[in-house]
């Protein structure tokens, strides 16, 4: 592959995953989740990791449907239409105006610029919302790919925290008014 093709920035669009789609995926029903989403989701969407997250997000929606515009969506590569991952916020802005981003790239599409494209789109969305003052990203200290992804966006490490499941995590933040549209 030529260097020119590798350097072309990736573009993604987000497709909503409804409560019904999230429940189907949490139950391991890839066909049902894909049908509800209207796009062919990858097997990764029914991996153990994804099933846990999608089950949690379905519960969030059941508890408060108003979070729908903020939570996880399928990330679709443009113009080819391949589902390359999922991305969104952990929820709407909190009382301090903070939102936290989350994104995952399907293994077959990693190291191709899709995480960067997803994060850029999320940051633009957050900066456009009047209630958002801060965007947070929490990254495991050993997740070199994600650390490299956020490095170019102006995030500052504000603290470290540990937990039993993920080990040491680094918490990064950027003020919404410092986000530059690419």
C-alpha angles and dihedrals in degrees: 000000000000124000089241092061092048093051096052107111114244121238127208137183124201125237118200117243105212123212088260092052091047092050091049092051092046087055092050095253102140094169092051093046091048092048091051093047093045092229133088103257121206124249086252087075089071097042116123091258094050095043091056093049094044091048090052092048091048087055090050090054093047090053096044120008090189090077090069096099091054108045135080123322135177112259112224122195115234132253097005097052098226116151102237102174146306132279142168144113127296088240142312121312114294124229090280092052095253124145125182122217126218130183139166129189120213106249095245090058100044122124092024100100099265096119089053091049092049093048092047091053092048092050093049089050092049093047090052092057113090093211095056116093101157136028118206131197121188115200132180108247091237095050097102094171094055092042089054091047095055094040094083096050102070099255118156123211106241100176149339126240135179133212135177096246103044104021118214114008129187118219115212129185139185126188110246091231090058094058113112120205110235 
